[in-house]
């Protein structure tokens, strides 16, 4: 029986750890334990994240946005990828070929 962090499928644990170890082995600089912990937490968070087209109830969406707003970096995931994008009304209208 495999045990996994909340939100991470047990079958993802081995590939996730391999990914983390590969990243660590590619780095030439010494890494302290806190940096390793941070990287592992970021990887677990990304693997447990809500994926594209995953259906969510309205109250879950509202809760997630409220929790995101409480974080130090609400505009990016732990790896620095954007989770929120801003588009002007003009950009949206162009995308839908309205202008």
N, C-alpha and C positions, 0 to 999 in steps of 0.2 A: 504494500500500500504506500503510495506516494503522498506526501503532504506538501501543499503549496500555499503561498501567501494568498490572501483574499483577492479574488478577482483574476487570479492566474490559474489557468488550467494546468493540472499536474504534468501533462505531456509537454508543456512548454518550459518546464524547469531546466532540463538538461540543455536544450539549445540556448536558452537565455544565459545560463552560466558559462557555456562555451563562448558565447558572444562577448561576455564581460571579460573573460580570461584572455581572449584574443586581443581585445582592445588594450588590456593592461600589458600584454607581452610586446605589443608594437611600440609602446612608449619607452623612450630612452631614459627619461628622468625618473628619479626615485619618487615613489608615491607613498604618502603616509596612509595610515589606517583609516583616518577620517575621510580622505578622498575616495578610498575604495568603498567604504560604507555608502557614501553619497552616490557613487556611480551605480552600486547595486540597487539602492533605493530608486534611483531614476529609471533603471532598466525594468524593475518590477512594476513601477507606476505605468510605464509605457506599454508593457505587455498586458496590464490589467485595464488599460484605457478603453473607453467606448470607441468602437470602430465605426467606419463609414456605413451608413444605412442601418445601423442598429436601432430598432424601435425603442422609444422611451416615452413614458407617461409624462404629462405636463408637470406634475409635482416633482418628478425626478429631475427634469430639465431645470426647473426653477431652483431646486436645491443645489444642483451642480454649479449653476452660475453664481449663486450666493457664496458657495464655498470657494470657487475660483477667485472671486473678488477679495477674499480674505488673505490670499497668498501674497508673498513678496514679489512674485513675477507672474501676474495674471495673464499676460499676453503670450507666454510661451510655455511649452512643455519643459520638463526637466532637462531635456537635451538642447533646448534653445529653439525648437521649431515653433512657428506661430500656431496658436490655437484660436486666435481672433484676427480677422482681417477687416479693414475699413475700406469701403468703396463709396465714392461720391455718387450722388443721384445720377450725374452725367455718365459715369462709368457703367452704372447699371443699365441706364437707358441705351447706351451704345452696345452693351452685351446682348440686349434683346432687340437690337436693330430698330430702336424707336427714334433715334436721331442720326 
